Amino acid sequence: MRMIKRDELSAPARVTGIEISSLPTAQDIDVARYESLWCLTRMNGVPQNISFWDVRDDRSIQPSSIVRHLRDAGALDVDDDPHTAPATEAPDHDVDVTVVICTHERPADLQRALASLADQSDSGFRTLVVDNAPQGPATAQVVEASNLANCEYLVESHKGLSRARNTALARITSDYVAWMDDDEMADRDWITHLKRGFGHPAHPAAVCGLMLPAELETRPQILFEQYGGFNKGRGLYAEVLTRGAPSVVSPLYPLPTIGSGGNMAFRTDVLRAAGGFDPCLGAGTKTHSGEETKVFCTLLRSGETVLHWPSAIMWHFHRREMDQLQRQFFGYSAGLPAFYVSIIRSEPSTVFEIARLVPHALRDLGLRGGGVKFDEIPDDFPRELLRAGHRGLATGAFSYVAQAISDAVERRRERN
């Protein structure tokens, strides 16, 4: 095996993890059919390193050899003694939490997501599945067949992820609400670490964990990881994000990404006070995304704290086909200008602060060359994906206006 850089990953890649405190009993990693290896190294569940390996000449890999290589390269600085591992704060109170999954016609994915919740090391939570604009009974049947305790099913007939999120927010009675998507699997200790995050001395209003690849079988999945995945710009160590923090240029500036909608949790009362989610943003609308960005921005502007908490891990199934990935690049990019139009619509005076952030955006989006989005991707990264992102940036603001008009027409029709 040979350590490589992220941009050298090739498909198929084996996704695996190593727990350092369990090295003596760790089994060899089967890599016989893989070209590369994506590896998360943890100590007592706390992420320490993500590494990439060329394994084309290997049939199996010993976890201890990966750890040894990482130490020799200076990429890992922890002992095998579990008592020396970095500590995570334990909650100083009971955390009453509801996990919400909003879904639309993906019963097989939902079944897998619910199974991961049923396997949590901490079963002290409730689950709410919101069936968004259902076209049949498949989702309801999956929920009914699930062996997950305290699982409730709810329908939101109007299409749109934000509408589904708001329907859930109006329904739940818990002090905290956590969100995951149906195309994910929760790490076995996800709930445990979310609760610990809310016990952090910073008293966060929101806790955001890592979203890591569940599989890297196809080239489009590899490409998404090479572009940075969901966590580009955020490291593997806890970070308190608040107004004035070193990595927060402005509460109105969401780069690096503050958090991902598929792995976020909030104090319920704070999320409600923030107004919930803008129904003109998010999947199922013309804007495609941006609803979580608006909420994080609102929290930071109000003086609240968001905790980047890498120990809370969600495993995401990236898009397997190139056309799916191209639509994703377009949608995620469209969500950024749509988010800004949403902010200006809510508070027109922010237009002046937003204008002052344009130079930062030009730099970080790579539109003046060498920005954080592009400086680590391979030279042969597909230009059509980058062009899809540029189209999203160019049309996102107009998409928000179109969605707002469409919603207004719908509300008027319903009143009549």
Residue pairs with C-beta under 8 A, 6 or more apart in sequence:
1 37
1 53
1 54
1 55
1 57
1 58
1 61
1 65
1 66
1 69
2 53
2 54
3 51
3 52
3 53
3 54
3 69
3 73
4 36
4 52
4 53
4 54
5 52
6 52
6 225
6 226
6 376
7 226
7 376
7 377
7 378
8 36
8 52
8 54
8 378
9 36
9 38
9 52
9 216
9 222
9 225
9 226
10 35
10 36
10 222
11 35
11 36
11 216
11 217
11 218
11 219
11 221
11 222
12 33
12 34
12 35
12 216
12 217
12 218
13 34
13 35
13 36
13 37
13 38
13 216
13 217
13 222
14 29
14 30
14 31
14 34
14 36
14 37
14 38
14 55
14 216
15 38
15 212
15 213
15 214
15 215
15 216
16 29
16 37
16 38
16 39
16 40
17 39
17 40
17 41
17 42
18 26
18 39
18 40
18 41
18 42
18 63
18 66
18 67
19 26
19 42
19 43
19 44
19 45
20 41
20 42
20 43
20 48
20 67
20 78
20 80
20 85
21 43
21 44
21 80
21 82
21 85
23 63
23 64
23 67
23 80
26 63
26 64
27 63
28 60
28 61
28 62
28 63
29 37
29 60
29 61
29 62
29 63
30 59
30 60
31 37
31 55
31 58
31 59
31 60
31 61
32 59
32 60
34 55
35 54
35 55
35 56
36 52
36 53
36 54
36 55
36 56
36 216
37 52
37 53
37 54
37 55
37 61
38 50
38 52
38 213
38 216
38 225
39 50
39 51
39 52
39 53
39 66
40 47
40 49
40 50
40 212
40 313
41 47
41 48
41 49
41 50
41 51
41 66
41 67
41 70
41 76
42 48
43 78
43 82
43 85
43 86
44 82
44 85
44 86
45 88
45 189
45 192
45 193
45 311
46 85
46 86
46 88
46 310
46 311
47 210
47 236
47 310
47 311
47 313
48 76
48 78
48 236
49 70
49 75
49 76
49 236
50 212
50 236
51 66
51 70
51 75
53 61
53 66
55 61
67 76
70 76
71 77
78 84
78 85
78 86
88 193
88 196
88 238
88 311
89 196
89 197
89 199
89 200
89 201
90 196
90 199
91 195
91 196
91 198
91 199
92 199
93 199
94 124
95 124
95 175
95 176
95 194
95 195
95 198
95 199
96 174
96 175
96 176
97 124
97 125
97 126
97 174
97 175
97 176
97 177
97 178
97 191
97 194
97 195
97 265
98 125
98 126
98 127
98 128
98 172
98 173
98 174
98 176
98 177
98 178
99 117
99 125
99 126
99 127
99 128
99 177
99 178
99 179
99 180
99 191
100 127
100 128
100 129
100 130
100 165
100 168
100 172
100 177
100 178
100 179
100 180
101 110
101 113
101 114
101 127
101 128
101 129
101 130
101 179
101 180
101 181
101 182
102 130
102 132
102 156
102 161
102 164
102 165
102 168
102 179
102 181
102 182
103 109
103 110
103 129
103 130
103 131
103 132
103 139
103 182
104 131
104 132
104 133
104 134
104 159
104 284
105 134
105 135
105 136
105 138
105 139
106 182
106 183
107 138
107 139
107 141
107 142
109 182
109 183
109 317
110 129
110 139
110 142
110 143
110 182
111 142
111 145
111 146
112 185
113 180
113 181
113 182
113 183
113 184
113 185
113 186
114 127
114 129
114 142
114 143
114 146
114 148
114 151
115 146
115 185
116 184
116 185
116 186
116 187
116 188
116 315
117 125
117 127
117 148
117 186
118 146
118 147
118 148
119 188
120 186
120 188
120 189
120 190
120 191
120 192
121 188
121 189
121 191
121 192
122 189
122 191
122 192
122 195
123 149
123 191
124 191
125 150
125 178
125 191
126 150
126 151
126 152
126 172
126 174
127 148
127 150
127 151
127 152
128 151
128 152
128 154
128 168
128 171
128 172
129 139
129 143
129 151
129 152
129 153
129 154
130 154
130 155
130 156
130 164
130 165
130 167
130 168
131 139
131 140
131 153
131 154
131 155
131 156
132 156
132 159
132 160
132 161
132 163
132 164
132 284
133 156
133 157
133 158
133 159
133 284
134 140
134 155
134 157
139 153
140 153
143 151
143 153
144 153
152 171
154 167
154 168
154 171
156 163
156 164
156 167
159 284
160 279
160 282
160 283
160 284
160 285
161 261
161 277
161 282
161 283
161 284
161 285
161 291
162 276
162 277
162 278
162 279
162 280
162 281
162 282
162 285
162 291
163 279
163 284
165 179
165 276
165 277
165 282
165 291
166 276
166 277
166 279
168 177
169 177
169 268
169 271
169 272
169 276
169 277
172 268
174 268
175 267
175 268
175 269
176 198
176 265
176 266
176 267
176 268
177 265
177 266
177 268
177 271
178 191
178 194
178 264
178 265
179 261
179 262
179 263
179 264
179 265
180 186
180 262
180 263
180 314
181 261
181 262
181 316
183 262
183 316
183 317
184 211
184 214
184 262
184 263
184 314
184 315
184 316
184 317
185 214
185 314
185 315
185 317
186 314
186 315
187 193
187 312
187 313
187 314
187 315
189 311
189 313
190 209
190 312
190 313
190 314
193 209
193 309
193 311
193 312
193 313
194 207
194 209
194 265
194 309
194 312
196 309
196 311
197 204
197 207
197 209
197 265
197 307
197 309
197 311
197 312
198 204
198 207
198 265
198 267
200 207
200 238
200 240
200 307
200 309
202 240
202 242
202 305
202 307
203 305
204 240
204 304
204 305
204 306
204 307
205 266
205 267
205 270
205 271
205 299
205 304
205 305
205 306
206 259
206 264
206 265
206 266
206 267
206 270
206 271
206 295
206 296
206 299
206 304
206 305
206 306
206 307
207 264
207 265
207 266
207 306
207 307
207 309
207 312
208 258
208 259
208 260
208 263
208 264
208 265
208 306
208 307
208 308
208 309
208 312
209 263
209 264
209 309
209 310
209 311
209 312
209 313
209 314
210 230
210 231
210 236
210 263
210 310
210 312
210 313
210 314
211 229
211 230
211 231
211 260
211 262
211 263
211 313
211 314
211 315
211 316
212 229
212 230
212 231
212 313
212 314
212 315
212 316
213 221
213 224
213 225
213 229
213 315
213 316
213 318
214 315
214 316
214 317
214 318
215 221
215 317
215 318
216 222
216 225
216 318
217 320
218 320
218 321
219 322
220 318
220 319
220 320
220 321
220 322
220 324
220 325
221 318
221 319
221 320
223 325
223 381
223 382
223 385
224 318
224 319
224 325
224 328
225 318
226 376
226 377
226 378
226 381
227 373
227 377
227 381
227 385
228 373
228 376
230 257
230 260
230 262
230 316
231 257
231 260
232 256
232 257
232 372
232 373
233 255
233 256
233 257
233 372
234 256
234 257
234 308
234 310
235 310
236 310
237 310
238 307
238 308
238 309
238 310
238 311
239 245
239 247
239 307
239 308
240 305
240 307
240 308
241 247
241 248
241 258
241 300
241 305
241 306
241 307
241 308
242 248
242 300
242 303
242 304
242 305
242 306
243 251
243 300
243 301
243 303
247 256
248 300
249 255
249 357
249 360
250 353
250 357
251 297
251 300
251 301
252 297
252 301
252 340
252 343
252 350
252 353
252 354
252 357
253 357
253 360
253 361
254 293
254 296
254 297
254 336
254 339
255 360
255 361
255 364
255 365
255 372
256 372
257 293
258 293
258 296
258 297
258 300
258 306
258 308
259 292
259 296
259 306
259 308
260 292
261 282
261 289
261 291
261 292
262 314
262 316
263 312
263 313
263 314
264 292
265 312
266 295
270 299
270 304
271 295
274 295
274 298
274 299
274 302
275 298
276 295
277 291
277 292
277 294
277 295
278 290
278 291
278 294
278 342
279 285
279 407
280 287
280 338
280 342
280 400
280 403
280 404
280 407
281 287
281 289
281 290
281 291
281 293
281 294
281 335
281 338
281 339
281 342
281 400
282 288
282 289
282 290
282 291
282 335
283 289
283 331
285 399
285 403
286 399
286 400
286 402
286 403
286 406
287 334
287 335
287 338
287 396
287 399
287 400
287 403
288 330
288 331
288 332
288 334
288 335
288 338
288 392
288 399
289 331
289 332
289 334
289 335
289 338
290 334
290 335
290 336
290 338
290 339
290 342
290 396
291 335
293 335
293 336
293 339
294 339
294 342
294 343
296 306
297 339
297 343
299 305
299 306
300 306
318 325
319 325
319 328
322 382
325 385
326 384
326 385
326 388
327 388
329 385
329 386
329 388
329 389
329 392
330 388
330 389
330 391
330 392
331 392
332 389
332 392
333 388
333 389
333 390
333 391
333 392
333 393
333 396
334 392
334 393
334 395
334 396
334 399
335 392
335 396
336 392
336 393
336 396
337 393
337 396
337 397
337 400
338 396
338 397
338 399
338 400
338 403
340 354
340 397
341 396
341 397
341 400
341 401
342 400
343 350
343 354
344 350
344 351
344 354
345 404
361 367
362 368
362 371
363 371
363 372
364 371
364 372
364 373
365 371
365 373
365 393
366 372
366 373
366 374
366 375
374 386
